[in-house]
Amino acid sequence: MTHSSLRPTKTRSRRHDNPSRWILGAACATLLLTSACTPASGSPDGQDGASEVSASALRTSGVSFKTVLGNRYVGAQNNGGGAVIATATSAQAWEKFTLDDINGGSLESGDTVFIIAGTGQYFQAANGGGSSLNAASANALGWETFRIVKQSGSGVIANGDIVGLQTVTTGHWVSAENGGGGTVFAYGGAFGSWEQLAISGLPSGPTTPPPTTTGTRVVGYLPNWYGSYASWVGRVDFAKLTHVNLAFALGDANGHLELAPSSDLATFVNAAHAKGVKVFPSLCGGGGDGRITPFYQPDKVDAFVDHIIDFVVSNNMDGIDVDVEAPDRMGTLYDTFIAKLIAKARPRGLPVTAAVAQWMQYGMSDTTLRSFDFITVMSYDNAGTWTGAGEHSSYAQAQTALTFYANKGVSKDKIVLGVPFYGYCWGNCGGQSSKYVLYKDILAKYPNAWNADWINADGAQYSYNGLATMRAKTTLGKQYGGIMIWELAGDQSTSSEQSLLRAIHGALQ
């Protein structure tokens, strides 16, 4: 099938001016997958799939939660097996729990946790949230999964910090009515005063830091409209990358992902893994929201998440990148989708990342933003075919974008700076008045283009990033979480001294 019906109406994202995105969709072959995430046998609560806790999961016993408003400790009646209450004025056996951080490493804001009472039974939000909370479950599934969030933002959680517990399934907050004195529910619609809990009982000494990728991330997107992925195995310089995001995976009519034939993916993934590079499918892309957002609906989202996990596992991939660029079609449904996706991905050791941009940030909550394993910031397209000539990706714009996301409470090491391997032409652009143009094509026409960011010649104006700006942005990105590239196909071979990827690699040394 082709993607011609997906031509976008908005014009602010990196993909919108690449016509081959829409006309060469035949490379995106149908890959129908059936969900492997069926209910666990004998599951009494009818939840939709078991979580497999990763080997690096960290358990901490003796953890307590005290309501900020009423100074009452959260307790499990009978030490487990009954309702969760908030009546005690001191922390004794019923008020002390084991916190199972399935992300491993230090307990950080945004981590996904299970809470276990003294009898070994798990906290459970009935129906996934919106109702009562009990400590009576023998399962570690969706209804038992919570996200722990610091009121003050991101970072490691310490004793005395004010936190909230949000159900991963529905996004409700654990709430002690009137601040304590009675039963605890999982129906809070926001992180308000009834939902504020002071945590204690965490280790006071140094904690094990979360596992990190050696060196700085270098994440390159590779679209499926430039030929088969197998054909790129000999052209992608894996030694200069840490991640490759394959673009774009879209849902068919039933929410099964389509990206490329499985044999094509296997050839590329195996080659990347042999060089120590991780491969993620990237969901959606600019203009692809019509093939993704319908599956956020409550009656479809669980199956859609299962299809995504199954696709990644079946194709031996390493995580999931979410690149939805339709803020008006995101909101609460998007937040719930991401929460459910993370809840099922992380226990399997699959990171979930997102491509983000300031112009569309209103489409997701700050809690969701901080929940990703890392974000890639699309710091480009400040000008394009939808505007007059101008700088589309300046160094100053990159500084502003990074500061914006740091001020949102995202840890600096989780903010990856996006850079362009393309530019825009205005004026005499080969029969067009403006167009998206790859860096290597600019260089082919103007061999000294590597030495500037702007060309004004032959009745045309070009805006792009040359080598000096790319090196400067890499130095800046190194102070954060690394560099992301849209798109690898836009570069010269790294054997050339004019290669942008070669410049990035050199600036990281």
C-alpha positions in Angstrom: 0.0 0.0 0.0 1.0 3.6 -0.4 1.0 6.5 2.1 -0.4 9.1 -0.2 -3.6 9.3 1.9 -1.4 10.3 4.9 -0.2 13.6 3.5 0.0 15.9 6.6 -1.9 19.1 7.0 0.4 20.6 9.6 3.8 21.9 8.6 6.0 22.2 11.7 7.7 18.8 12.0 10.8 17.4 10.4 9.0 14.9 8.1 6.5 17.1 6.4 8.5 18.2 3.5 9.9 14.9 2.3 7.6 13.8 -0.5 9.2 10.4 -0.7 7.7 9.7 2.7 4.3 9.6 1.1 5.0 8.2 -2.4 7.5 5.4 -1.7 5.4 3.6 0.9 5.6 0.3 -1.0 8.8 -0.3 1.0 6.6 -0.6 4.1 5.4 -4.2 3.7 2.5 -5.6 5.7 3.7 -7.6 8.7 0.7 -9.0 10.5 1.3 -10.2 14.0 -0.9 -11.8 16.5 -0.7 -10.8 20.2 1.4 -13.0 22.4 0.2 -11.1 25.5 -2.8 -13.2 26.6 -4.2 -13.2 30.1 -2.2 -15.3 32.6 -3.6 -18.7 33.2 -5.8 -18.6 36.3 -5.7 -14.8 36.6 -8.6 -14.0 38.9 -8.9 -10.4 38.0 -9.0 -10.7 34.2 -6.0 -8.5 33.6 -4.5 -8.5 30.1 -1.0 -9.8 30.4 1.7 -10.7 32.9 4.7 -8.6 33.6 8.1 -10.3 33.7 10.2 -8.4 36.2 13.7 -7.7 34.9 16.7 -9.3 36.5 17.9 -5.9 37.5 14.8 -5.0 39.5 15.6 -3.6 42.9 13.6 -4.5 46.0 13.7 -2.4 49.1 11.9 -3.5 52.3 10.6 -1.4 55.2 9.3 1.4 53.0 6.4 3.5 54.4 4.1 6.3 53.1 2.6 9.0 55.3 -0.1 11.3 54.1 1.1 14.9 54.0 -2.3 16.4 54.8 -3.4 14.2 57.7 0.0 12.7 58.9 -1.5 9.1 58.7 0.6 6.2 57.5 -0.7 4.0 54.7 -1.3 0.5 55.9 -2.4 -2.9 54.6 -5.1 -4.4 56.8 -4.0 -7.7 58.4 -0.5 -7.0 56.9 -2.0 -7.9 53.5 -5.1 -9.6 52.2 -7.5 -6.7 52.8 -8.1 -3.1 52.1 -5.4 -0.4 52.1 -6.1 2.2 54.8 -4.5 5.4 56.1 -5.3 5.5 59.8 -2.0 4.8 61.7 -0.1 7.5 63.4 3.1 5.4 63.5 4.8 3.0 61.1 4.6 -0.6 62.4 4.3 -3.9 60.6 1.1 -3.2 58.6 2.6 0.2 57.4 5.9 -1.2 56.1 6.1 -2.5 52.6 8.6 -3.9 50.0 9.0 -1.6 47.1 9.9 -3.5 43.9 11.4 -1.0 41.4 11.2 -2.9 38.1 13.5 -0.3 36.4 16.4 -1.4 38.5 19.1 0.8 39.9 18.2 3.8 42.0 14.6 4.6 42.8 13.9 7.6 40.5 10.8 9.7 39.8 8.9 8.1 37.0 10.0 4.6 37.9 7.4 1.8 37.7 7.0 -0.1 41.0 5.1 -2.9 42.7 4.2 -2.5 46.4 4.2 -5.7 48.5 2.6 -6.1 51.9 4.1 -8.2 54.7 2.2 -11.3 53.6 3.6 -11.1 50.1 0.5 -9.8 48.5 0.5 -6.9 46.1 -1.2 -3.6 46.2 -4.0 -3.7 43.6 -6.1 -0.9 42.1 -9.4 -2.6 41.2 -10.2 -2.3 37.5 -6.9 -0.6 37.1 -7.9 2.5 39.0 -11.0 4.6 39.6 -12.0 2.6 42.7 -10.7 1.1 45.9 -7.2 0.0 46.6 -6.4 -3.3 48.3 -3.4 -5.4 49.3 -4.8 -8.7 48.3 -3.4 -9.7 44.9 -1.1 -12.6 44.2 -0.3 -11.2 40.8 2.3 -8.7 39.5 0.3 -7.5 36.5 -1.2 -4.3 35.1 -3.6 -3.6 38.0 -0.7 -3.9 40.5 1.6 -1.6 38.6 2.2 2.0 39.8 4.4 4.9 38.7 6.1 6.7 41.6 6.4 10.4 40.9 8.2 13.1 42.9 6.2 16.3 43.5 9.4 18.3 42.9 10.2 16.8 39.5 12.8 14.3 38.3 15.7 12.6 39.9 16.5 10.1 42.6 13.9 9.7 45.4 15.1 10.1 49.0 13.6 9.7 52.4 11.2 12.6 53.2 10.5 13.3 49.5 6.8 14.0 48.7 5.7 11.5 46.1 2.5 10.3 44.4 1.5 6.8 43.2 -0.2 6.7 39.8 -1.9 3.7 38.4 -0.2 2.7 35.1 -3.3 1.2 33.7 -5.7 4.1 33.9 -3.5 7.0 35.2 -5.5 7.5 38.5 -3.7 8.6 41.6 -3.6 6.8 44.9 -5.7 9.0 47.2 -6.3 9.1 51.0 -9.7 10.7 51.4 -9.6 13.8 53.6 -5.8 13.2 53.8 -6.2 10.1 55.9 -8.3 8.5 58.6 -10.0 5.9 56.4 -9.8 3.8 53.3 -7.4 4.6 50.5 -8.6 4.7 46.9 -7.1 4.8 43.4 -9.3 7.4 41.9 -7.5 10.7 42.2 -7.7 12.7 39.0 -4.7 14.8 39.8 -1.6 14.9 42.1 -3.3 17.0 44.7 -3.2 17.3 48.5 -5.0 14.0 49.2 -2.5 12.2 46.9 0.7 13.6 48.5 2.7 11.0 50.5 6.0 11.4 52.3 8.2 8.4 51.7 10.5 6.9 54.3 12.5 3.7 54.9 14.7 4.0 51.8 18.3 3.1 52.2 20.3 6.1 53.6 23.5 5.1 52.0 24.6 5.3 48.4 22.3 3.5 46.0 23.2 1.6 42.9 23.0 3.9 39.9 20.9 2.8 37.0 22.6 1.1 34.2 23.8 3.6 31.5 25.0 3.3 27.9 28.8 3.7 27.7 29.6 7.1 26.3 27.2 9.6 24.8 24.1 8.5 22.9 24.2 9.0 19.1 20.7 8.1 17.8 20.2 8.0 14.1 16.8 7.7 12.3 16.7 5.7 9.1 13.5 5.9 7.0 12.1 3.0 5.0 11.6 5.0 1.9 15.2 4.8 0.6 15.2 1.1 -0.1 15.4 -2.0 2.0 17.0 -1.9 5.4 19.3 -4.8 4.3 20.7 -2.5 1.6 21.8 -0.1 4.3 23.9 -2.6 6.2 27.0 -1.7 4.3 26.3 2.0 4.3 25.5 2.8 7.9 28.6 3.4 10.0 27.4 1.5 13.1 30.7 2.3 14.9 29.7 5.9 15.2 26.1 5.2 16.6 24.6 3.8 19.7 21.0 3.6 18.5 19.2 3.4 15.1 15.4 4.2 15.0 13.7 2.6 12.0 11.0 5.0 10.6 8.2 4.6 10.6 6.1 1.8 12.1 2.4 2.4 11.5 -0.8 0.5 12.5 -2.9 -1.4 10.0 -6.7 -1.5 10.3 -6.4 -3.8 13.3 -3.5 -2.0 15.0 -0.8 -4.5 13.9 2.5 -2.7 13.1 3.8 -2.3 9.5 7.4 -1.3 8.9 9.3 -3.7 6.6 9.4 -7.4 5.8 10.6 -9.4 8.8 13.6 -10.9 6.8 14.7 -7.3 5.9 14.5 -6.2 9.6 16.4 -9.3 10.7 19.3 -8.6 8.4 19.6 -5.0 9.6 19.0 -5.8 13.3 21.6 -8.6 13.3 24.2 -6.3 11.7 23.5 -3.6 14.2 23.7 -6.0 17.2 27.0 -7.3 15.9 28.4 -3.8 16.3 26.7 -3.2 19.7 24.1 -0.9 18.3 20.5 -0.9 19.6 17.6 -0.8 17.1 14.1 0.6 17.9 11.1 0.9 15.7 9.8 4.5 15.6 6.1 4.7 15.8 4.0 7.2 13.7 6.1 10.1 12.4 4.8 13.5 11.3 1.5 13.0 9.4 1.2 9.4 10.4 -1.1 10.0 13.4 -4.2 8.8 11.4 -2.6 5.3 11.6 -1.8 5.5 15.3 -4.1 7.7 17.3 -7.3 5.6 16.6 -5.8 2.9 18.8 -5.5 5.1 21.8 -9.3 4.6 22.4 -10.0 2.7 25.7 -11.4 -0.3 23.8 -8.4 -0.6 21.6 -5.3 0.6 23.5 -4.5 -2.6 25.4 -4.5 -4.7 22.3 -2.4 -2.1 20.5 0.2 -2.1 23.3 0.3 -5.9 23.1 0.8 -5.7 19.3 3.7 -3.2 19.8 5.5 -5.4 22.4 5.0 -8.5 20.2 6.4 -6.7 17.2 9.5 -5.6 19.0 10.1 -9.0 20.7 9.4 -11.0 17.5 11.9 -8.9 15.5 14.6 -9.0 18.2 14.5 -5.2 18.7 15.7 -3.3 21.7 13.1 -0.7 22.6 10.3 1.5 21.3 10.5 5.1 20.0 7.2 7.1 19.9 7.2 9.9 17.5 3.6 11.2 17.5 3.5 14.8 16.2 -0.2 15.6 16.4 -0.6 17.5 19.8 -4.3 18.1 19.2 -4.9 14.3 19.0 -2.8 13.4 22.1 -3.9 14.6 25.6 -5.2 12.2 28.2 -5.6 9.3 25.8 -2.0 9.6 24.7 -0.8 9.8 28.3 -2.7 6.6 29.1 -1.3 4.9 26.0 2.3 5.8 27.0 1.7 4.6 30.6 0.4 1.3 29.4 3.2 0.9 26.9 5.9 1.6 29.5 4.2 -0.8 32.0 4.6 -3.7 29.6 7.9 -2.7 28.0 10.1 -2.0 31.0 9.7 -5.4 32.7 10.9 -6.9 29.5 14.0 -4.6 29.5 12.6 -2.5 26.6 13.2 1.3 26.9 10.5 3.6 25.7 11.7 6.9 24.2 10.0 9.9 22.5 10.7 12.5 19.8 9.5 15.8 21.2 9.4 19.5 20.2 8.4 22.7 22.0 5.7 23.5 19.6 3.8 20.3 20.3 4.6 19.8 24.0 1.1 20.9 25.1 -0.1 17.6 23.8 1.3 15.5 26.7 1.5 16.0 30.4 4.7 16.7 32.2 4.4 13.5 34.1 4.3 11.5 30.8 7.2 13.6 29.5 9.3 12.6 32.5 8.4 9.0 32.3 10.3 8.2 29.1 13.7 6.6 29.3 15.0 9.5 27.3 13.7 12.0 24.9 15.0 13.3 21.6 14.4 17.0 21.0 13.6 18.0 17.4 15.5 21.3 17.3 14.9 22.1 13.7 12.2 23.3 11.2 12.1 26.8 12.6 11.7 27.7 9.0 10.7 25.5 6.0 8.6 25.2 2.9 5.7 26.7 4.9 7.6 29.9 5.7 9.9 32.3 3.9 13.7 31.8 3.9 15.4 31.7 7.3 17.6 29.7 9.6 15.8 26.4 10.3 18.1 25.0 12.9 20.4 27.4 14.7 22.7 26.8 17.6 20.7 29.3 19.7 17.5 27.4 19.0 19.2 24.2 20.3 20.2 26.0 23.5 16.7 27.2 24.0 15.2 23.8 23.4 17.5 22.0 25.8 16.8 24.6 28.6 13.1 24.3 28.0 13.1 20.5 28.7 15.5 20.8 31.6 13.1 23.3 33.1 10.3 20.7 32.6 12.0 18.5 35.1 13.6 16.0 32.7 17.1 14.9 33.8 19.8 16.4 31.6 21.2 13.0 30.8 17.8 12.0 29.4 17.6 14.9 27.0 19.1 14.2 23.5 19.6 17.0 21.1 18.2 16.5 17.6 20.2 17.8 14.7 19.4 17.9 10.9 21.2 16.1 8.1 19.0 18.1 5.7 18.1 21.7 5.0 15.6 23.8 3.0 15.8 25.6 -0.3 13.9 28.8 -1.2 13.7 30.5 -4.6 15.2 28.7 -7.6 15.0 25.2 -6.3 14.9 23.1 -9.5 11.4 24.0 -10.6 10.1 24.4 -7.1 9.9 27.6 -5.1 10.9 25.8 -1.9 11.8 22.2 -0.9 13.3 19.9 1.7 16.8 18.9 0.5 19.4 16.5 2.0 22.8 17.8 3.1 24.6 15.5 0.7 22.6 16.9 -2.2 23.4 20.5 -1.1 27.1 19.5 -1.0 26.9 17.9 -4.4 25.8 21.2 -5.9 28.0 23.4 -3.8 31.2 21.5 -2.8 32.2 24.1 -0.2 28.8 24.0 1.6 30.3 22.1 4.5 32.0 25.4 5.5 28.8 27.3 6.2 25.1 27.1 7.3 23.7 29.3 4.6 24.0 29.6 0.8 22.7 32.5 -1.3 23.5 31.7 -4.9 22.0 31.1 -8.3 18.7 32.7 -7.2 18.3 30.2 -4.4 18.8 30.3 -0.6 19.7 27.3 1.5 19.6 26.8 5.3 21.2 23.8 6.9 24.0 22.8 9.4 27.6 22.7 8.2 30.5 21.0 10.0 31.4 23.8 12.4 27.8 24.1 13.7 27.4 20.3 13.9 30.6 20.1 16.0 29.4 22.9 18.3 25.9 21.3 18.7 27.6 18.0 19.5 29.7 19.6 22.3 26.4 21.1 23.6 24.6 17.8 23.4 27.4 16.0 25.2 26.5 18.1 28.3 23.1 16.5 28.1 22.1 13.1 26.9 23.7 13.0 23.4 22.8 13.7 19.8 19.9 12.5 17.6 20.0 12.7 13.8 17.2 13.1 11.3 18.1 11.4 9.0 21.1 9.2 8.4 20.3 9.0 4.6 21.1 12.7 4.3 24.8 12.4 5.0 27.9 11.8 2.9 29.8 8.5 3.5 31.8 8.8 6.7 34.9 8.1 4.6 34.5 11.7 3.5 35.9 14.6 5.6 32.6 16.5 4.9 30.5 13.8 6.6 28.3 15.2 9.4 28.3 11.9 11.3 32.1 11.9 11.1 32.1 15.4 12.6 29.8 14.4 15.4 32.0 11.4 16.2 35.1 13.5 16.2 33.5 16.1 18.5 32.7 13.3 21.0 36.3 12.1 21.3 
